[in-house]
Amino acid sequence: MKHLIFVRPLTEAERQALGAGLRSAAGFTLRRCQILLASAEGTSVPAIAASLRCNRQTVRNAIHAFNQTGRAALSPSSSRPHTIHAAFPGSRAEQVRELLHRSPRDFGKPTSVWTLALAAEVSFAQGLTPTPVSPETIRATLGRLDVRWRRAKQWITSPDPAYLRKKAGATGCSGWPRPIPPGCLASRMRCGGVG
């Protein structure tokens, strides 16, 4: 038979705090106070769980928490994990950045444009992470590296070595890229011509 657990003997101040907690608007505090007062009256864990329609482990957790920390157990603690494990720790994050400086075609993909989903897929395939990750994980990893992800743009490119010559014949462009002044968006959009 399991050892029965009960709340430790309450001081008068603790009993008043538990009574005041029965009028709390916070459900967590109300439930804890109900559990602790019932245990102080000698009610067993299974009986408390049945009367409050909760799990027996919930009752045990409340009693253990109060016995260890006192009135602090009446407030919910943070549910945030104590340790956060990065999907791409240390040098792996830098490898993601280097991966994005290459063409997706290098990895057998039929596009020349990186998307977050494609980066997540390729990073898993390349062994940078042991499990598949979400596109948002890639965005957060790049954010840690102070890299802002912007929406992919569709630039027409081709792996064909004669692409520029063929494009010039089809569009009337000279086919030779002209030097573009830094930060000049309009000059990127023009095709030969005045400048």
Buried (B, 14 or more C-beta within 10 A) or exposed (E): EEEEEBBBEBEEEBBEBBEEBEEBEEEBBBBBBBBBBBBBEEBBBEEBBEEBEBEEEBBBBBBEBBBEEBEEBBEEEEEEEEEEEEBBEEEBBEBBEEBBEEBBEEBEBEEBEBBBEBBBBBBBEEEBBEEEBEBEBBBBBBEEEEBEBEEEEEEEEEEEEEEBEEBBEEEEBEBEEEEEEEEEEEEEEEEBEEE
